[in-house]
């Protein structure tokens, strides 16, 4: 702990804070708030009730109104702090509301009904991290099937992306042939093509092949990515060509060189591409929404759209299910994050 505090309180070599130290700490603090503030708000809001989510002004912590069980009433009654006519303050349970007036009872003496105006009462609230939103959300739609579809799409699409991109990167980085640079430039130039331009042609191809309402229609089209090819090619350029020449002299085939030399040495870059691919495929919404129209084939992101009706949007359930969908990608990132710096920092270095 002392080393951590020493790290966060370092200055420019003097005992007093320099102006640049203050600017640095303010800048870093704002960066932390901008990056993690929305995530914190999402997680905390996933525990809120539907009324609390849309309440203005908004509150950070999830508050819930306290209730009490009163004999003679089937459901628990909400509690309110009420200012009575004699000026005393009491906690009463509301049995009904009529216009601008509440009808309340004392839980200890439920026989007498007390009337109070809305402005004379305040709800009794407390911070509550209740899991009702998560339970209701999982039960409201076919969470298990959508989760399975998302896992299938993410896993197989990521494996296919790694295979296709690594093969293309191997060819463009280690083989000398006419037009290699032109092919590389053409593939990189596709990054400038907007997604909306290729949606219709790709959808027509998928329809012609018969992959509508099929997970293959979601997996295959995005297998080859120019970003992944560029990342792997730049990393493979750092692998000495002498290793490949020595393997060829020993009689190794090109497939063996690719699988036993190139892939193991490219592990950091492959880990980076794996993280990117998992994030792309797990969070993809537009393309699965276009290809899939049968509910049993929906992924989690498309399934969340079912909480949005024509007249009502169940924000509390959307937020809770969004938190659940973030957990798998967070776990994958946690296992592979140590390779990100290594893979990116060494990309393009010789």
LINMO-V80168 format. One record per pair of residues at least 24 apart in sequence whose ideal C-beta (glycine too) atoms are under 6 Angstrom apart, sorted by the first residue. I is the first residue (numbers start at 1). J is the second residue. D is the distance in Angstrom with one decimal. If there is no record, write none. Layout:
{{I:J:D} {I:J:D}}
//
This chain:
{{43:323:5.8} {45:319:5.0} {46:319:4.3} {46:320:4.3} {46:323:4.5} {47:129:5.0} {50:316:4.6} {53:315:4.8} {53:316:5.2} {61:127:5.0} {63:125:4.4} {64:128:4.0} {65:123:4.7} {65:125:5.5} {66:124:4.6} {66:126:5.8} {68:93:5.3} {68:107:5.1} {70:107:5.3} {70:110:5.3} {79:124:4.1} {80:121:4.3} {80:123:5.7} {81:122:4.8} {81:124:5.7} {82:116:4.9} {82:121:4.6} {83:120:5.0} {133:316:5.1} {133:320:3.7} {134:320:4.9} {137:317:4.4} {137:320:4.7} {137:321:4.6} {141:303:5.6} {141:306:5.4} {146:298:5.4} {146:300:4.7} {146:303:4.0} {149:299:5.0} {150:299:4.4} {150:300:4.5} {152:215:6.0} {153:215:5.8} {153:218:5.2} {153:219:5.7} {153:281:5.9} {153:299:5.9} {154:278:5.7} {154:281:4.5} {154:282:5.0} {156:219:5.3} {157:219:4.5} {157:281:4.6} {158:277:4.3} {158:278:5.6} {160:223:4.4} {161:223:5.5} {161:228:6.0} {161:277:4.7} {164:223:4.9} {164:224:4.9} {165:228:3.9} {165:229:4.8} {165:232:5.5} {166:232:5.5} {168:229:4.9} {169:229:5.4} {169:232:3.5} {169:233:4.0} {169:236:5.4} {170:258:5.6} {170:262:5.4} {172:233:5.2} {173:233:4.8} {173:236:4.1} {173:237:5.1} {187:226:5.1} {188:226:5.6} {190:226:5.1} {191:226:5.2} {203:290:6.0} {213:292:5.8} {213:293:5.9} {213:294:4.8} {213:297:5.5} {217:291:4.4} {218:288:5.1} {218:291:5.6} {228:273:4.8} {231:269:5.9} {231:273:5.9} {232:269:5.4} {234:347:4.5} {234:348:4.3} {235:266:5.6} {235:269:3.7} {235:347:5.0} {236:266:6.0} {238:349:5.7} {238:350:5.8} {239:265:5.3} {268:339:4.9} {268:342:4.4} {268:343:3.8} {269:343:4.6} {271:336:4.9} {271:339:3.5} {271:343:5.9} {272:340:5.5} {272:343:3.7} {275:336:5.2} {278:332:5.2} {282:329:5.2} {300:325:5.0}}
//
